[in-house]
Amino acid sequence: MITDTGHIVRTAVQREDFVRIVLVGQSALQKIALSPVVVIAEGYATAASIAKHGKVPAIAAFDSGNLAAVAIAHRERHKDQQIIIAGDDDHRLEHNPGHAKALEATAAVKGLAVFPKLSAEQREQGLTDFNDVARQDPELITRQFEDVIRRGREQSPTQAIELAHTI
């Protein structure tokens, strides 16, 4: 894991490949720092799916309640980088916390918010995030994030926009 100051910290799990994990982490930090755009997602699986299929560096906040803190810490270190918050659509939960927290984080950093466009059938199946969508159709994530990144490059990092359900 990486702290808000950019330090790589050791987890309680000891593994033989820990050095390799740290090196991969340092490489990921460099990719994030050099990219004009970064995605911050609620969970690890969603961030991994977005990074793989969206072809954009992604950071996992690990919980919707952490989205704003992670986004603010990232903005402080990368003032000119476009930040995209990939929110969950917790349509089955009261007040849709994934959606609400993603919008809060977006406003805090004047970034972009994007949510999975779920069909009625997908909602009925319980899908809520980009990882769920990627498991059904990875190419859909690629197309969605190509559009989001294009839109992000067309605006300055100080203009906030919600792209919910427009991709």
N, C-alpha and C positions, 0 to 999 in steps of 0.2 A: 504494500500500500504506500501511497505517497501522501505526505502531510500537506497542509495548506501553504507551508513555506517551501515546498518542493523537495523535501528530504524523503528518501526511501527508507522505510522502517521495516524491521524484521517482524514477521508474524510469529505466533507461538508454535507454529508447525515447523519442524526441522526436517529438511529433505536433502538428499544428496545433490540435487540439481539447483540448490538455492543460489549459487553463484550465477548460473545460467539465467535464472529468473530475474535476478538483479540486473544483469546485463541487458536482458530484454526490456526491463523496466526503464533503464537509462536510455535505450534506443527509442522507446516509446515517448519518453519525455522530450527527446530531441525532435522527433517527428511532430509532436504537439506544438512545441515552441516555434518551429519553422513554418508551420501551416498557416495560411491566411484565415482559416476557419477551423473551429473545433465544435464537436457536438458533446453536450453533457446529457447523459441519460440517467434515468432513475436507477436501473439495476445493471448488474454486471452482464447478464446474458443479452440484454437489450443493447448495451454499449458494444459488446463483442459482435453482435449481428450487424449493427450499423457500421462499425469499422470495417468488417469483412465485405458486406454487400453494398454499403453506401460509399465505400472507398474514401473515407474521411476519418481523421483521428477522432477517437471518442473516449470520454472519461465517464466512469461509473460513479454516481453519487451514493449508491447503495440503498437509498430510501428517498421517497418524495420529500420528506422533511429536510433532507440535506441539500436539495437542489440549489436553493438560494445561497447557502453558505459556500458550496463548492463553486458556484458561478461567480460570486463576489470575489472569492480568493483568487480564482483564475483571472478575472478581469483586472485585479490589482497588479498581477504579474505580466499580463499581456494586454495592454491598453488598446492596441490597434487591431486586435484579432476579432473577427466576427464570431460570436458565440450563438450557437443554436441549441435550444433546450428541447430535447426529444421527450415529450411527456407521455405518460400512460393515459389510456382512456378507461378509468375505473368506473365504467357505466353501471356496474351492479352495486356500487357502494354509495352511500348517502353523501351528497355534496361532491362527488367525483374528486377525491383528494389528489390523484395523479394529475388531473387537468388543472385544478386550482393551484397546486404548488408549482407546476411548470410555468404558469402565467405569472406567479409572484416572482419566480427566479428570472424570468424574461424581463420583467419590468425593472428589476433591481440592477440589471446589467445592460439594459437597452439592447437586448438581443432579439433573436427570432424564436418563436415557439412553433413546434410542429407536432402533430398528433397523428396516430395511425387512422387512416380512413377505413373504418370497418363497415362491412355490409351487415344487414340485419341477420343474415345467416351466421356470419362470424361472431357477432355479438351473442347470438343464441348459443354458439359453441363455447362461449366464455373467453374469447380472445380479447386482450386488453392492450398489448404493446407491440412494438416493432419486431421483437423477437418472435412473438406468436405469428405475425404476418410472414416473417422470413422463413419460418418452418413450412408454411404453406406454399409460398412463392417468393424465393429469394430475389428474383429479378424485379419484383415490385418494389422492394427496398432500394435497389439500385436506381430505378427510374425516379422514385419519389425523392431521393436525396440529391440526384443530379439537378432536379428542379429547385429544391430548397437551396442548394449551394449557389446555383445561378442567381436566384433572387437575393440571396445574402450578399453576393458580390455587387449587386446593383444598388445597394444602400450602404450608408456609412454605419459604423458600429454604434453610433449614437441615436439611430432611428429604430424604435421598437415596432415590430409587426407580428401579428399572429397569423400563421399559415394553416391553422387548423382546418382540416377537411377541404383544403383547396388543392391538394396534390393528388 
